[in-house]
Amino acid sequence: MENTENKKQAFEGYIKTNREKGKQVLIDKYNLDVNEVIVEINIVINEDEAVPNYVVSITNISDHTKIILEKIREEFITKINIEDLEAKEEHRMEDIQKKFRREIREIVKKYFPKSDEKTENMLINYLIQENIGLGKIDILLHDEHLEEVVINNHNEPVWVYHRQHGWLKTNIIIFSESRIRHYATIIGRNIGKEITNLNPLMDAHLLSGDRVNATLNPISTKGNTLTIRKFSTEPWTITKFLKFNTISYEAAALIWLAVQNELSILITGGTGSGKTSMLNVISNFFPPNQRIISMEDTRELTLAENLHWVPLETRLPNPEGKGEIAMLDLLVNSLRMRPDRIVVGEIRRRKEAEVLLEAMHTGHSVCATLHANNADETVTRLTNPPIDLPKPMISAVSLIVVQSRNRRTGKRRTLQVAEVLPNGDPRTLMQLNVNDDRIHKINSSKTVFERLKLYSGMSSDEIENDINEKIAVLKWMVRNNIENVHNIGALVAKYYMGKLNIEKIKKEVEE
C-alpha cells in the first residue's frame, strides 16, 4: 500500500512539474477496436486547461484514405437520403445499417478494387459509424472505461466521465443542434418514444441497455442535450467492491448474513453513488432455490445464471398517452407471482413505498434503492412528503446501506450500514472515516441481531462466528480473483449447500 502511494505521489509530482514547464502531459493511453476500426485514446493534461482532454484518433485509416472515403460518402448520399430513410418509422437502426452496407459495398469496391474482405469491411464500418446512427459517439460507447457520455450543445466538445480520471473534455464536437436532436429522435424511435417541441424531455435507453436522457432547446437554454449513462457489460460484484475498497469485509459479511436470513435491505445514496451497483452486489448472496422478481425502469441488474430470476421493466406511455406500465403496477403484479425475493430499482412515490413495506410485513424479503444521503435522511425522506409513511411502518426494513461518491476524488464508498429500530429510528452500526478511508464499527447491533436470533435460532456467539466464516470466504474469493457474477453465484450456492471446506479456506487466508 505504501509503495502504491509513493508511486501515486511521484506521478502527481511529474504532472505538476511538466505543467509548470508548459508541457502537455500524457496521463493515460489505450486502444479500442470499434467494429475493426482501431481507435487510439490519449488522455492528456495541458498547462492552460483545468480539465484533462480525451483525444480520439483513428489509427488504421490514413488521411489519404479518409479523403477517398469522404468522396464515397458524397457519392452515396446522392443515391439515397439518409435522414429521410432514418425518419421512416418502419425502419429500425439495424435495418438502416444493413441497407447502407449493401449499397455502399459496391462503391467501396470501385474505389478500393484490390482491398481484401477484412479491409473492405473495416472501411464500410467506418462509413457506417460516420454517417448512420450516433456517429463518433459510437466510439465513446465502446470504451468500457467510460460511465457517462454528455452532449451539452453543438458549440462545446462532448464530455465524458472516466472511471479513473473523472470528467474529461473530448476532441469530438457535434456540428449542429439539428444533429443532436436527430440523435435523440432515432434513439427514441428505436424503443417507441419520441421527443418533440411539445414533449422536449425524453428518458429512453439504447438497445445495448445504456440509459439516455435528452432535452431540447429552449428547455435547455444553451442548446439540445444528450446524456448517456453506459450500461456495465461486466456487473459489479462483491469481489470487485472489496478489491476497490468500496466496502469492508466486516460490512460485506453482515450484509451477506442479513440476505441469507431473508432480512429486507434499503440501499440509499446520492446520484451516481453506486446504489444500483450495490443492489447487484447484494444479489450475489441470493440462494438459487428461491424465486426472485426484479423491477427496474431500465434493465441494469445482472444476476447469476443459476438463480431463479424474473426481471421486469416499466414502460412509459406512447405518444397517445396509452400503454404505461408504472413501477407500482409491477410491484402489485409481482406479489401474484409467488416471489421469495423482491428487488426494486428505485422507490419514488408513496404508493410504491406502501406496497413495498406491506410486502416486507407479509414475509417477503425486499431489496430496494432510494435517494438519500445518509441513514437519518433516509428515514426523513420516507416519513415526509411526498412518501410520508408512518414512522413505525419503516421498522420492517432491517438494514439501511448508504452509498456515497466523493466528487473530488471520484471514489465510491459504503458510507454507513445502519439498522432500523422498532420505532423507525436508524441506528448506525458501521460508518466510513473519510480520513483513513476505512469503515469502522461504531455501535453494536440491537434489532438485526435480535431478528437473526429469532428467525435462525443462533446465539450471539454463533452469529459472530458466522460473520467471521463469511469474512474468510470473502477473502478467499478476492485472493483467488473470483470476480465473475456467475462464478460467484455458483460458489455461494455451494456455500449454502455446505459443500465448501471452510476450515481449509480459513487456513489459506491466514497464510
N, C-alpha and C positions, 0 to 999 in steps of 0.2 A: 504494500500500500504506500509506504514512504517513498519507494523508488518511483512509483507511478506519479506521485505528487511532485517529486523533483523534476521528472520529465515534463510534466504539465507546466511548471513554473519556468523551466528553461525555454519551452516553446513559446510561452506568453512573452518572455523577455526578448526572444528572437523577433517576434512580430512587432513588439514595441520599438525595438532598435531600428528595424528596417522601415517602419512607418515614419519614424523621425528623420530618416535619411531620404524620405520621399520615394521609396521604392514600393512597387506593387508586390505584395506577399501572397504566395500560393499556400493556402491552408488545407486544401483537400483536392483530390483528383481521382476520377474513376470513369469507366466507360459503360455505356448502355447499348444493348442490342435491341433496337426497335424495329421488329419485322425485317431483320437482316440489314438494316441501315445502322452503321456504327456511329454512335454519338459520344463525343468526349465532353465530360463535365469538369470544369475547373471552378473552384471556389476561391476567390481572391479578395484581398483587402487592399484598398487604395488609400493613400495618405489623406486625401481631401474628402473622403466619404466615411460616414459613421457606420454604414451598414455594408457588410460584405456583398460581393457580387457573385451570382450563379451564372456562369458563362457556358452556353451551349454551342458546341461546334460539331458539325458532321464531318467525319474524318475519311470515310471511304468513297466520297464523291468529290472529284476535283472541281475547281472553279470553272474550268473549261466545260466539263460535263454538265454543270449546273446551268450554264448558258444554253446548251443544247436542250436540256430538259425544259427550260423556260419556253423555248420555241415549240417544243412538243405540247406543252400546256396550252399555249396560244392556239395552236392548230386544233387541239381537241375541243376547246371551248367554242370554236367557230362551228363545230359539228353539233354540239349539244350544250344547252344552257343548264349548267349545274344547279344554280339556285332554283330554277323552275322545277327541275327534277326533284330537288330536296323539298320543295314546297308542296308536292303532291302527297296527301296524307296516306295514300295506299302504299307508299314506298317507305320501308324501314331503312335505316342507315346501312345495314349489311347488304340489303338488296341493291342499293345505290352503288356501293363499292364493287359488288360483283359485276354490275353493268359497266362501271368505269373500267374495271380490269380487262374485260373482254374488248371494249372499244379501243383502249389505249395500247394494248399489247401489239396490235398491228402497226401503230405509229412508231412505237419503240423499235420494232424490228426494222423499220425503214431507216431510222437514223443510226441504229447500232446493229448492223446486219451480222457482225462477227461475234456478238456477245453470246455467252453460254446461257443456259437456263437460269442458273443461280444469279448471275449479274442482271439478267433481264427482269427477274422477279424483284431484285433489290431496287432497281430503277423504278419499276411500277409502284412498289411500296412507298418509295419516296414521293412520287407524284400524288398518290392517294393521300398521304399524310399532309402534303402541302395544299391540296385543293378540295378534299372532301372531309366533312366532319369537323373536328376541332383543330385541324392544322398542327402547328408546333406545340399546342397544349398537350397533344397526344404523347409527345416525348416526355413531358413532365409527369404524366400519369403512369409512365413506365418506370419511373425512378422510385424504388422501394424505400429510399431514404427520406422521401417527402411525405408530410402529413396533410398539408393544405396547399392548394394552388388558387391564387386570387387574382382576378382582373378587376381593377378599380375604375378604369375608363381607358379610352384609346390614347390619351396623352401621356400616360405613365407606363413604365415597364410592368410586366407581370411579376407579382411577388410569389414567393414560395416559403413554406415553413419546413425547415430541415430538422430531422430528428436530433442531429448533433449540433448544428450551427444556428438554429433558431431562424428568425426571419431574414430572407435574402432577396435582393433585387436581381431579376434575371435580365438577360440581353434580348428578351422577346417582347415585342410591342405589337399589339393588335392595331391594324391600320385604320379602323373606323369604328364608330359607335354602332353602325348597322351590322358590322361583322360580329360584334359582341352579342347584339340582340339575336342575330342569326344562330349563333351557337346555342343560346338559351332556347330558341324555338325548336331546333332539331333535337335537343336533349329532351324537352318536354314531349314532343311528338312521339318519340320512341316508347314512352310509357303512358300515352293517352292524356297528357296535360298540355295546357297552353298558357302563354304569357302574352298579354296584350296591354294596350293603353288603359283599358278598363280594369284589367287584372294584372297590375305591374309587378306583383310579387309571386314568386314560384319556388316551392320546395319540390325537389324531384331527386332522381338518382339515375346514374348511368347503368347500363346493362351489366357492368362489372361489379355493381354494388356501391360505387363511390357516391356519397351524398352531395347534392348540388342545391345551392340557393342562388336565385337570380333576382335582380331588381332592375327596373327601367327608369331612366330619366323622365320626368323631373323628381320622382320619389327619391332617387339617389342623385343629388343635385350636381355632382361633378361629372356624371355620365352613367352609362349602364354598367352593372357589376355582375360578376360571376364568382362564386365561392365554391370550390370543390374540396370536400373532405374525403381523402382517399381511404378506401376500404383496405384493411390489412389482410394480405393474402396469407400471411403466417400469423395466426391469432396469438395474442399474449397468453402465456401460461404461467403457472405458479413458479416454475423453474426460472423463467426469464425475469419475473418480478424479483426473485431472490438474488439473482446474479446482478441485476441493476440496482440493488439496494432499495428497491421501491417499497418493500415490506420486510419486516424482520421474521426470523424463523419462529419466534415465540408467538407473534401475532398471527402468522400463517397457520400454525398448528392449532391455535384456539379457534380460528375460523373453520378449519377443517373439522374439528371436533363438533362444532355447532352444526355444520352442514350434515355431517354423518348422523347426528341425532335429530335431524329434521326441524331445527330451530329456524325461525324466519329472520332474514337479514335485510337491512336497508342500506344501500350504498349511496353516499351523498358526496357533493363536491361542486366546485365551480365548472364553468365551461372549459373543456379541454383538459380537465384534471385527471382523466383516466377512469371515469365511472364505469363506462361500458367495458373497458379492458379488465377492470376488477370483477365485473359481472362474469366475464368469460373465464377469469381465473378461478372464481368460486365454483363455476360449473365443472372444473376439473375434479372436484370432490364428490360429484353426484354418483350414486351407485347405479349399475346397469340394470338392476331388476325393478326400477321404478319408472313410471311414465311421466315425462317432463313436457310441459306445454309452455312455449315461449311466445311472447308478443312484443313486436317492435314496430316503429314507424318505418324504418328501413333496415333490412337484414344486416346486422353486424356481427352477431354471435356465431361462433363456430364451436360446436360441442363435439366431444369424442364420438367416433363412429360406432362404438359399442353401446351407446346409450339409446334408450327408448325415447326418442325426442321428436316432437311435432312442432315445427316453427310456424307461427302465424304472423301476418303482416297487415297493418292498417292500409286503408285506401282512401284517398281524397275524392270528393265528388267530381263528376265530369263537368264540362262546361255548362250543361243544363242544370247543374246542382243535384244530380241524382247519383246513386251508387256508392255513397260514402260508407266506409266501414271504419268506425272510430275505435279507439283503444277500449272504451267501455263496452262496446259490442263484443270485442274479442274476449274481454275479461268474463263477461256474463256467459258467453258461449263456452269458454274453457272449463267452467265449472260443471258443464254437462258432458265433458269428455273424460271423466274419471282421472283427473290428474293426481299424481303424488306430489309433484313439484310444479309450482307456477313461477315463471320468470318474466318480469315486465321491464321493458326497455326504459320507460320513464313515466312517473306519476306527475300529472299536471293539474288535475281537477278534483273537486270534492267527491263526485260520484265514483271516479276511479279509485280514490283512496278508500272510500267506504266499502266498495266491493272487495278490494284487496284485503283490508283489515278484517272484514267479515269472513273471508276465506281463511285467514290465519286463525280466527276464533273457532272456526269449524274443523280445524285439524289439518289444514293444508300447509305445507312448507312453502314459503314465498320468499323470493329474492327480487328486489326491485331497486331502481335508482330514482333519485330526487335531487333537484338543485338546491344545495345549502352548503355553506362554507365550513360549518363545524357542527358538533353534536347538539349544542344548545340551540343553534339556529335551525337545525332540522326539526326539533320539537316545536319551535316558534312557528315555522312555516306550516307544519301540519295542524296546528291549533289556532291559526288565524286565517282570515280571508286571503285568497279565495277557497282554500281547502277547508279550514275551520272545523276540525273534528274535535269531539270531546277528548280532553287530555287522557283520562283513564283508558280510553279505547286503544291508545298507542302502545300500551303495555303488551299487546300481542306481538310486537316487534321485540326480538331478543337482543340483537346486536345492531349497532349503527357503525358502519365502516366509512370513515371520511377520507376522501382522496383530495390531494392538493397539487398545484403546479406552481413552482417558483418562476415567475415570468422573467426574472433577471437571468437565471441560470438555465431555465428550461427543464429542470429536474422535476419529475413527478414522484410523489411520495404518499404513502398512507400517513395521514396526519393524526388521526385518532381512531381507536377502537373503543366503543362505549356500549354499555348495556342500558336497557330501559327498565326503570324501577316500576313497581306496581302502580304508583300514582302518575306515571307518564314522564317523570323527570329522567334526564340522561345522567349516567354516572360513567365518567371516563376511566377506562381501565389502563389503556396504553396511549402514549402521546409522543409525537415527534419532537425532538430537541433540534432545532434548526442549526444551532452552533456546532454540534458534533455529528449532525446528520444521522442520528440514531433514534429508534423508537424505544422509549423507556416505560416500564411498568410504574404507574403512579397510584393505583388503587387495586385492592383485591376484589374479586368478583363476589357479588351477593346474589343477584337474581339468576344469572346464567348458570352458575354452579348449582344453585338450588334446583333449577329446572332439570339440569343434567342428572342430578341425584334422583329426582322424582321419576323421570322418564326412563333412565338407563339402569337405576339401582346401584350406580357406582358410588363409592365413598370419596371423600376429598382426596385421599392419598391415591386412589385408583384414577381419579381424574388427572392429577398431576403426572402420574406415571404414563397415562395415555398420551398426554401432551408431549412428554419427553420422547416417547416412542415415535410419535409423528414427526418431531423435530429431527430425529435420527434418519427417518425415511426421506424427509425433505433434503437433508444434507447429502444423503447418498444419491438422490436424483440429480442434484446440482453437480456433485463430484463426477457423475457418470454422464453428464450432458444429456439427460433425458428431457428434451425441450418440446418435442412434437406433441400436440394436443391428443392425438390418437394413442401414442405410446404411453403418455401419462394416464389416459383413461384405462388402458389395459393394465397398467401397474397398480392403479388404485383399486381396480376390480379384484386383482389378486390379493391385495391387502385385506379387502373386506371378506374374501373367502378364506383367509388365514393361510394363504399359500406363499407368503413371504417369510424368509428366515430372518426374523427381526434381530435375534442375537448376533447373527453373522453381520448384518447391516450395521449394528451398533459398534461392533469391533472394527469394521472397516473405516467408519467415520472418525473413530477415536485414534486411529493410527497416524 
